Amino acid sequence: MRIGIDARLIAYRRGMGNFVYNLIMELAKLPGDEQYVLYVDDMKEEEFAPCNSRFKFRKIRPSFYPIWEQLTLPLAVARDHVDILHCPANTAPLLVPGNCRLILTIHDVMYLLPSRLLPPSPSFYQRLGRIYRRFLVPRVAHRAKVVVTVSYCSRQDIIKYIALPENRIYVVQEASGRVYRPVENTVALESVRKKYTLDRPFILALAGVDPRKNTSRLIEAFAKILIETNRSYQLAMIGLPSSARHRFFQEARKLEIDNQIVFSGFVPEDDLVALYNLAEVFVYPSLYEGFGLPILEAMACGTPVVTSPRGSIPEVAGDAAIFVDPLSAEAISHGIKRVLTDHELARRLREKGFERVKSFSWRNAAIKMLQIYKKVGQS
């Protein structure tokens, strides 16, 4: 069986990129005679190739997203005589060769949610992407042989918003990567602390310009913590594009806490592991997630987690996190303070977190995905 995978995100080590990378690396470790063609738009992505002769990279052009996906990818699939095409990042070609079976992974349906549930992003690029997915995903989902998603919550959302039958939707859950673990190298940890100018106990958050990441409300909650604890904490907000950092810096300045917040863009994976290890608490007050992988990453590093009970997050966090109302800065502040001031609670959360991450495995995800490939290939 010849399996094609849209692997453009293999080098992007966040979100869906982690799904693509870890799935491919674990598939390469499984026995079998399947042949894989990994379609990319830049050969530098070959640096992330698994050491397995059954996996071949194929660069196709042009790299402009819609043309690559809707025109050149189907042509390449036909030329390579691919039996199954797996598109693992929400979108796929509307048309594939007649003898090729399409598998689509839909991570979430946030682009289909009404604005009362999820406000639109101020980013033009994100709004344009949502328009593309809103048009494309329901149509492709109904053409696909099967749809894979990453949580049971997302499966219910797909049933509701795309009207896809339950028996055509498979759940393959994500997991934290092996690099996410407690780090005992204090020299390396202190080097990262200095790199990000973190000279006090700090709270860690993955921020974002998208309103669902709840960045503004977290800044407001942090201001309350500083007032109510009389402690000198810092808030490290990472993952913000440079265009958004100024906006959130101004919000912090109005609250007179700008000198206690560190804003950063995308950080290397090794730095992220160190930041999880160094943080007093990881805060993830998201309004909606299809999975919520950073929660498992933090837990795997031994970091207590404060998060929201929205979307798939309870399914991922289980009983190993503090849940707060993400629409209330007061509730977010209270949840964080509980962890900061109650050392026994923080210890219990760490222990529960270590146990929780054992429920998720990339190897199991790859085994399940391979079973799906074989089932679809035989149908």
Summary of the structure (lengths in Angstrom):
residues: 379
radius of gyration: 21.2
end to end distance: 12.7
largest distance: 66.5
contacts: 1276
relative contact order: 0.12
helix: 49%
strand: 14%
